[in-house]
Amino acid sequence: MATLDRPTAAPGTAYAPPSGTTPAASSALTTVYSFETGRSYRLNRLIGKGGFGEVYLATPVPPEGFPTQVCVKISERMSAWLREAYFAELLGSQSRALRVYDRFAVVDGARMRYCLAMEYAEHGDLGAWLEQKGAQSERFVRREIAAILQALDVLHRGQALHRDLTPFNVFVCKDEQLKLGDFGIATHQLSRRGVTADTFNLFNVPNEIAWGRVRRWQQRDDIYQVGLIAVMLLRGDTTSPIRSRDVRALPCSDHLKEVIHCCLGVRGKRYEAAGELIAALRQRPRQPPLGRVRSLAGKRLCFTGFLSRPRSEAIAAARKAGAVVQSKPGQTTDVLVRGRPNAQQIAGRDGGLKLIELRRRAAKGHPVTVIGDKLFWKLAEAASQPLPPAGAETRKAPGREGKRSVGGAPRKKAPSR
């Protein structure tokens, strides 16, 4: 147990910075003491306050083995305190998770106050930092997103969920490195079905959860929030909404657009966990090579890009050739007919929805043959040519084998006399 030294207040009055005073003036003499480490923490000034409690910039005494400045988070919520302490221990070896140096409880009159001494993020949270710095380069975004994903991957491999990856819980520390923090609602899941989505920031969750259509939070919803953070970094803006169709306008490469779209797009097609997103960032997708098929008969196919003839004409020709035309790739698709790329696709020339889906299915063991516009029309026209009638006589050039009868069998030579 520990004690909390604070300015004198009337009995039964909760401690809070007095109205109309600066945070520094209200807490200049406040000190908390931890029996866990035998250190005192001089609370220099209040730097944050919310539903979780209060966060102070503090000086540890004695300073040996600790940074010269730390943050002390003080809360009355034991459950959140226990979760933060637990997940900080779990991620203790991860350089991109905010470190927790000390955890202890103090008596504040008739109440218990729960304290965490944490790493100080000298540049504040991501939202405050972006207000000053503005949009970031793609190189920075790739590096920092990949770095925080390493910490998130440890959680996901341990069947845990963060559930609160917002710009207020991603912090900018020394050398402008992003780090994950605030694990107050992080939790383990009993199965891959996820946990009840009963606590979340309304403006940083997928629409399915915000509107109540989906009631279970899964690891793919953490991934959605990582995609939002990438968008915020590229735009330098944490307030403007982003829709999946707006990804095409982001100032980055087509590859990163495709990755972000797969974070924000249809729920069932998102990356399922941090490990998949890490792999996607590392591996730029190769364009599917053009293949060949002998016939369109019986094939299930769809079209993408600009064809050399109207799409309606192509659909009619495919059906006449015996193919089944699908609007988009599915589980039964055999062939994708690719025309000239459209630069206005969701993620650039090679990042249309159908090509993205094709690559996703190929990664799961369902390859689809891609053929070009020229081969498609060749097969379609060949299928439209009339076939020779069955049993038609085949004519042979003179001097080749013997003469054949109408039935096709060679005539027998008359016996010589």
C-alpha positions as CSV (number, residue, x, y, z in Angstrom):
1,M,0.0,0.0,0.0
2,A,1.1,3.6,-0.5
3,T,0.1,7.1,0.5
4,L,-0.9,10.1,-1.6
5,D,0.3,13.6,-0.5
6,R,-1.8,16.3,-1.8
7,P,-2.9,19.9,-1.1
8,T,-5.3,20.2,1.9
9,A,-8.9,19.7,1.0
10,A,-12.1,19.6,2.9
11,P,-12.9,16.1,4.3
12,G,-14.7,14.0,1.7
13,T,-13.6,16.2,-1.1
14,A,-12.2,14.4,-4.1
15,Y,-8.8,15.7,-5.3
16,A,-9.0,17.6,-8.6
17,P,-7.2,20.6,-10.1
18,P,-9.0,23.7,-8.7
19,S,-11.1,25.5,-11.3
20,G,-9.5,28.4,-12.9
21,T,-5.9,27.4,-12.0
22,T,-3.2,26.0,-14.3
23,P,-2.4,22.3,-14.0
24,A,1.1,23.1,-12.8
25,A,-0.2,25.3,-10.0
26,S,-2.7,22.7,-8.8
27,S,-0.3,19.8,-8.5
28,A,3.1,21.4,-7.8
29,L,3.3,19.9,-4.3
30,T,1.6,16.5,-5.0
31,T,3.7,13.3,-4.5
32,V,2.8,9.6,-4.6
33,Y,4.9,6.9,-3.0
34,S,5.2,3.3,-4.2
35,F,6.0,0.5,-1.7
36,E,6.6,-1.7,-4.8
37,T,9.8,0.0,-5.8
38,G,10.4,2.3,-2.8
39,R,10.2,5.4,-5.0
40,S,8.4,8.6,-4.7
41,Y,7.0,10.4,-7.8
42,R,6.8,14.2,-7.7
43,L,3.8,15.2,-9.8
44,N,5.0,18.2,-11.7
45,R,1.9,19.0,-13.8
46,L,-1.3,17.6,-15.1
47,I,-1.0,16.7,-18.8
48,G,-4.2,14.7,-19.4
49,K,-7.6,14.0,-17.9
50,G,-10.5,11.8,-18.9
51,G,-12.7,8.9,-18.1
52,F,-9.7,6.8,-17.1
53,G,-8.5,9.4,-14.5
54,E,-5.6,11.8,-14.6
55,V,-2.1,11.7,-16.1
56,Y,0.8,13.7,-14.6
57,L,4.3,14.5,-15.8
58,A,6.4,13.3,-12.8
59,T,9.9,13.0,-11.6
60,P,11.0,9.8,-9.9
61,V,12.9,10.0,-6.6
62,P,15.5,8.5,-6.4
63,P,16.1,8.6,-10.2
64,E,18.6,5.7,-10.4
65,G,17.5,3.2,-13.1
66,F,14.5,5.3,-14.2
67,P,14.2,8.0,-16.9
68,T,14.4,11.6,-15.5
69,Q,10.7,12.1,-16.4
70,V,7.9,9.6,-16.4
71,C,4.1,9.8,-16.6
72,V,2.0,8.8,-13.7
73,K,-1.6,7.7,-14.5
74,I,-3.9,7.8,-11.5
75,S,-7.3,6.1,-11.8
76,E,-10.1,4.8,-9.5
77,R,-10.8,2.0,-12.0
78,M,-9.1,-1.1,-10.8
79,S,-10.1,-3.3,-13.8
80,A,-8.5,-0.9,-16.3
81,W,-5.4,-0.6,-14.1
82,L,-5.0,-4.4,-13.9
83,R,-5.4,-4.7,-17.6
84,E,-2.8,-2.1,-18.4
85,A,-0.3,-3.6,-15.9
86,Y,-0.9,-7.1,-17.3
87,F,-0.5,-6.2,-21.0
88,A,2.5,-4.0,-20.2
89,E,4.1,-7.0,-18.7
90,L,3.1,-9.1,-21.7
91,L,4.6,-6.6,-24.1
92,G,7.6,-5.7,-22.0
93,S,10.1,-6.8,-24.6
94,Q,8.4,-4.9,-27.4
95,S,10.2,-1.6,-28.2
96,R,7.0,-0.1,-29.8
97,A,4.8,-0.6,-26.7
98,L,4.7,2.2,-24.1
99,R,6.7,0.9,-21.1
100,V,5.3,0.7,-17.6
101,Y,8.0,1.0,-15.0
102,D,5.9,0.8,-11.8
103,R,2.4,-0.2,-10.7
104,F,1.0,0.5,-7.2
105,A,-2.1,1.5,-5.3
106,V,-2.4,4.4,-2.9
107,V,-4.9,5.3,-0.2
108,D,-6.7,8.6,-0.8
109,G,-8.9,9.2,2.2
110,A,-11.7,6.6,1.9
111,R,-10.8,5.7,-1.7
112,M,-8.2,3.6,-3.4
113,R,-6.3,5.2,-6.3
114,Y,-4.5,3.0,-8.7
115,C,-1.2,4.3,-10.2
116,L,1.0,3.4,-13.2
117,A,4.4,5.0,-13.7
118,M,4.8,5.0,-17.5
119,E,7.2,6.0,-20.3
120,Y,6.8,9.7,-21.2
121,A,5.8,10.4,-24.8
122,E,7.6,13.7,-25.3
123,H,5.6,14.6,-28.4
124,G,2.2,13.6,-27.0
125,D,-0.4,11.5,-28.7
126,L,-0.6,11.0,-32.5
127,G,-3.5,13.5,-32.8
128,A,-1.7,16.3,-31.1
129,W,1.5,15.6,-33.0
130,L,-0.2,15.6,-36.5
131,E,-1.8,18.9,-35.7
132,Q,1.7,20.4,-35.6
133,K,3.5,18.2,-38.1
134,G,0.9,17.6,-40.8
135,A,1.0,14.9,-43.4
136,Q,3.8,12.3,-43.4
137,S,5.7,10.7,-46.3
138,E,4.8,7.2,-47.4
139,R,8.3,6.0,-46.2
140,F,7.5,7.2,-42.7
141,V,4.1,5.7,-42.7
142,R,5.3,2.3,-43.9
143,R,8.1,2.2,-41.3
144,E,6.0,3.3,-38.3
145,I,3.0,1.2,-39.1
146,A,5.2,-1.9,-39.6
147,A,6.8,-1.1,-36.2
148,I,3.7,-0.8,-34.2
149,L,2.3,-3.9,-35.9
150,Q,5.1,-5.9,-34.3
151,A,3.7,-5.2,-30.9
152,L,0.1,-5.8,-32.1
153,D,1.2,-9.1,-33.6
154,V,2.3,-10.3,-30.1
155,L,-1.2,-9.6,-28.8
156,H,-2.9,-11.3,-31.7
157,R,-0.7,-14.4,-31.5
158,G,-1.6,-14.6,-27.9
159,Q,-5.4,-14.4,-28.8
160,A,-5.7,-10.9,-27.4
161,L,-7.4,-7.7,-28.8
162,H,-6.4,-4.1,-28.3
163,R,-9.8,-2.6,-29.2
164,D,-8.8,1.0,-28.9
165,L,-6.2,1.8,-31.5
166,T,-7.1,5.5,-31.9
167,P,-4.9,8.5,-32.5
168,F,-5.3,9.2,-28.7
169,N,-3.7,5.9,-27.8
170,V,-0.8,5.9,-30.2
171,F,2.0,8.0,-28.8
172,V,4.9,9.8,-30.4
173,C,8.1,9.3,-28.3
174,K,11.7,10.1,-28.6
175,D,13.0,10.4,-32.2
176,E,9.4,10.6,-33.3
177,Q,8.8,6.9,-32.9
178,L,5.2,5.7,-32.7
179,K,4.3,3.5,-29.7
180,L,1.1,1.7,-28.7
181,G,-0.3,2.5,-25.3
182,D,-3.5,2.5,-23.2
183,F,-4.5,-1.1,-22.9
184,G,-7.4,-0.3,-20.6
185,I,-9.9,-2.2,-22.6
186,A,-7.6,-4.8,-24.2
187,T,-8.7,-8.4,-23.5
188,H,-8.1,-12.0,-24.5
189,Q,-10.7,-13.8,-26.6
190,L,-11.8,-17.3,-25.8
191,S,-12.3,-18.2,-29.5
192,R,-11.6,-16.6,-32.9
193,R,-15.2,-15.4,-32.9
194,G,-14.0,-12.4,-30.9
195,V,-15.5,-10.7,-27.9
196,T,-18.7,-8.6,-27.3
197,A,-18.2,-5.2,-28.9
198,D,-19.6,-3.2,-25.9
199,T,-16.8,-0.6,-25.4
200,F,-15.4,1.4,-28.3
201,N,-14.7,4.9,-29.7
202,L,-17.7,5.5,-32.1
203,F,-15.6,7.4,-34.6
204,N,-12.8,4.9,-34.9
205,V,-14.6,1.6,-35.5
206,P,-16.0,-0.2,-38.6
207,N,-19.5,0.8,-39.6
208,E,-20.8,-2.7,-39.0
209,I,-20.0,-2.3,-35.3
210,A,-20.9,1.4,-35.0
211,W,-24.4,0.6,-36.5
212,G,-24.9,-2.5,-34.4
213,R,-25.0,-5.0,-37.3
214,V,-22.0,-6.8,-35.9
215,R,-21.8,-7.3,-32.1
216,R,-18.4,-9.1,-31.8
217,W,-15.0,-7.4,-32.0
218,Q,-12.4,-9.5,-33.8
219,Q,-8.7,-9.1,-34.6
220,R,-9.7,-7.8,-38.0
221,D,-11.3,-4.8,-36.3
222,D,-8.0,-4.0,-34.7
223,I,-6.6,-4.1,-38.3
224,Y,-9.4,-1.7,-39.4
225,Q,-8.1,0.8,-36.8
226,V,-4.5,0.4,-38.0
227,G,-5.7,1.2,-41.5
228,L,-7.3,4.4,-40.2
229,I,-4.1,5.4,-38.5
230,A,-2.2,4.9,-41.8
231,V,-4.8,7.2,-43.5
232,M,-4.4,9.8,-40.8
233,L,-0.7,9.8,-41.2
234,L,-0.8,10.2,-44.9
235,R,-3.4,13.0,-44.7
236,G,-2.0,14.7,-41.6
237,D,-5.6,14.8,-40.3
238,T,-7.4,12.8,-37.6
239,T,-10.9,14.3,-38.0
240,S,-12.0,13.8,-41.6
241,P,-13.9,10.6,-42.3
242,I,-12.5,8.1,-44.8
243,R,-14.5,5.7,-47.0
244,S,-13.0,2.7,-48.7
245,R,-13.8,4.3,-52.1
246,D,-11.7,7.4,-51.1
247,V,-8.5,5.4,-50.9
248,R,-7.7,6.1,-54.5
249,A,-7.0,9.7,-53.7
250,L,-4.5,9.0,-50.9
251,P,-0.9,10.4,-51.7
252,C,0.9,7.1,-51.8
253,S,1.8,4.2,-54.1
254,D,-0.8,1.8,-55.5
255,H,0.6,-0.9,-53.3
256,L,0.0,1.0,-50.1
257,K,-3.5,2.0,-51.4
258,E,-4.3,-1.7,-51.9
259,V,-3.1,-2.6,-48.4
260,I,-5.1,0.2,-46.8
261,H,-8.2,-0.7,-48.8
262,C,-7.9,-4.3,-47.6
263,C,-7.8,-2.9,-44.0
264,L,-10.9,-0.7,-44.4
265,G,-13.0,-2.6,-47.0
266,V,-15.5,-5.4,-46.7
267,R,-15.3,-7.0,-43.3
268,G,-14.9,-10.6,-44.6
269,K,-12.0,-9.6,-46.9
270,R,-9.9,-7.7,-44.4
271,Y,-6.6,-9.0,-43.1
272,E,-7.5,-11.3,-40.3
273,A,-4.7,-10.4,-37.9
274,A,-1.5,-8.3,-37.6
275,G,0.7,-11.1,-39.1
276,E,-1.2,-11.0,-42.4
277,L,-0.9,-7.2,-42.6
278,I,2.8,-7.3,-41.9
279,A,3.3,-9.8,-44.8
280,A,1.2,-7.6,-47.1
281,L,3.3,-4.5,-46.4
282,R,6.5,-6.4,-47.1
283,Q,5.4,-8.2,-50.3
284,R,4.4,-6.1,-53.2
285,P,1.8,-8.1,-55.2
286,R,2.9,-9.4,-58.6
287,Q,0.6,-8.9,-61.5
288,P,-1.0,-12.2,-62.5
289,P,0.6,-13.4,-65.7
290,L,-1.6,-13.9,-68.7
291,G,-2.5,-17.6,-69.2
292,R,-4.2,-19.6,-71.9
293,V,-7.4,-21.7,-72.1
294,R,-8.4,-23.8,-75.1
295,S,-12.1,-23.0,-75.0
296,L,-14.7,-20.8,-73.2
297,A,-17.2,-23.6,-73.1
298,G,-18.2,-24.4,-69.5
299,K,-16.0,-21.7,-68.0
300,R,-17.2,-19.3,-65.4
301,L,-15.6,-15.9,-66.2
302,C,-15.8,-12.2,-65.4
303,F,-14.3,-9.1,-67.0
304,T,-12.2,-6.2,-65.8
305,G,-10.7,-3.2,-67.4
306,F,-11.4,-1.6,-70.8
307,L,-12.1,-4.2,-73.5
308,S,-11.6,-3.5,-77.2
309,R,-15.3,-3.9,-77.8
310,P,-18.3,-2.9,-75.7
311,R,-18.8,-5.0,-72.5
312,S,-22.3,-5.9,-73.5
313,E,-21.0,-7.4,-76.7
314,A,-18.3,-9.3,-74.8
315,I,-20.9,-10.8,-72.4
316,A,-23.1,-11.9,-75.3
317,A,-20.1,-13.5,-77.1
318,A,-19.1,-15.3,-73.9
319,R,-22.5,-16.8,-73.4
320,K,-22.8,-17.8,-77.0
321,A,-19.5,-19.6,-76.6
322,G,-20.9,-21.6,-73.7
323,A,-19.4,-19.6,-70.7
324,V,-21.2,-18.5,-67.6
325,V,-20.6,-14.8,-67.0
326,Q,-20.2,-13.6,-63.4
327,S,-20.2,-10.0,-62.2
328,K,-17.1,-10.5,-60.0
329,P,-14.7,-13.3,-59.0
330,G,-16.2,-15.9,-56.7
331,Q,-15.6,-19.4,-55.4
332,T,-16.4,-20.9,-58.8
333,T,-14.6,-18.5,-61.1
334,D,-12.3,-20.1,-63.6
335,V,-11.2,-17.2,-65.9
336,L,-10.8,-13.4,-65.6
337,V,-10.7,-11.6,-68.9
338,R,-8.5,-8.5,-68.4
339,G,-8.7,-5.5,-70.7
340,R,-6.7,-2.3,-70.6
341,P,-6.1,-1.2,-67.0
342,N,-8.1,1.7,-65.5
343,A,-6.0,4.2,-63.7
344,Q,-9.1,5.3,-61.7
345,Q,-9.6,1.9,-60.0
346,I,-9.8,1.8,-56.2
347,A,-6.0,1.4,-55.7
348,G,-4.6,2.5,-59.1
349,R,-3.9,0.8,-62.4
350,D,-3.4,-2.7,-60.9
351,G,-5.5,-2.3,-57.8
352,G,-9.1,-2.8,-59.0
353,L,-11.5,-4.7,-56.7
354,K,-11.6,-7.7,-59.0
355,L,-7.8,-8.0,-59.2
356,I,-7.5,-7.6,-55.4
357,E,-10.1,-10.3,-54.9
358,L,-8.3,-12.5,-57.5
359,R,-5.0,-12.2,-55.6
360,R,-6.7,-12.8,-52.3
361,R,-8.3,-16.0,-53.5
362,A,-5.0,-17.2,-55.1
363,A,-3.3,-16.8,-51.7
364,K,-5.9,-19.1,-50.3
365,G,-5.3,-21.8,-52.9
366,H,-7.9,-20.9,-55.5
367,P,-6.0,-19.6,-58.6
368,V,-7.9,-18.1,-61.5
369,T,-6.6,-18.0,-65.0
370,V,-6.2,-14.5,-66.4
371,I,-6.5,-14.1,-70.2
372,G,-6.1,-11.1,-72.3
373,D,-8.7,-9.3,-74.4
374,K,-7.2,-10.6,-77.7
375,L,-7.3,-14.3,-76.7
376,F,-10.9,-13.9,-75.4
377,W,-12.2,-12.6,-78.8
378,K,-10.2,-15.3,-80.7
379,L,-11.9,-18.0,-78.6
380,A,-15.3,-16.4,-78.8
381,E,-15.1,-16.1,-82.6
382,A,-13.8,-19.6,-83.0
383,A,-16.8,-20.9,-81.0
384,S,-19.2,-19.0,-83.3
385,Q,-17.9,-20.7,-86.5
386,P,-20.2,-23.4,-87.8
387,L,-18.9,-27.0,-87.4
388,P,-18.6,-29.3,-90.5
389,P,-21.6,-31.7,-90.6
390,A,-21.1,-35.1,-89.0
391,G,-20.0,-37.9,-91.4
392,A,-18.9,-35.5,-94.1
393,E,-16.6,-37.1,-96.7
394,T,-12.9,-36.2,-96.4
395,R,-11.3,-35.5,-99.8
396,K,-7.7,-36.5,-100.3
397,A,-5.3,-35.3,-102.9
398,P,-4.6,-37.6,-105.9
399,G,-1.8,-40.1,-105.4
400,R,-2.3,-40.4,-101.6
401,E,-3.1,-43.9,-100.4
402,G,-6.0,-45.6,-102.3
403,K,-9.3,-44.3,-103.4
404,R,-11.9,-44.4,-100.6
405,S,-15.5,-45.4,-100.8
406,V,-18.3,-43.1,-99.8
407,G,-18.4,-44.8,-96.4
408,G,-14.8,-44.0,-95.9
409,A,-13.3,-47.6,-96.1
410,P,-10.6,-48.2,-98.8
411,R,-11.7,-50.1,-101.9
412,K,-10.3,-53.5,-102.4
413,K,-8.2,-54.1,-105.5
414,A,-9.7,-56.5,-108.1
415,P,-7.7,-59.8,-108.2
416,S,-5.3,-60.0,-111.2
417,R,-6.2,-62.6,-113.9
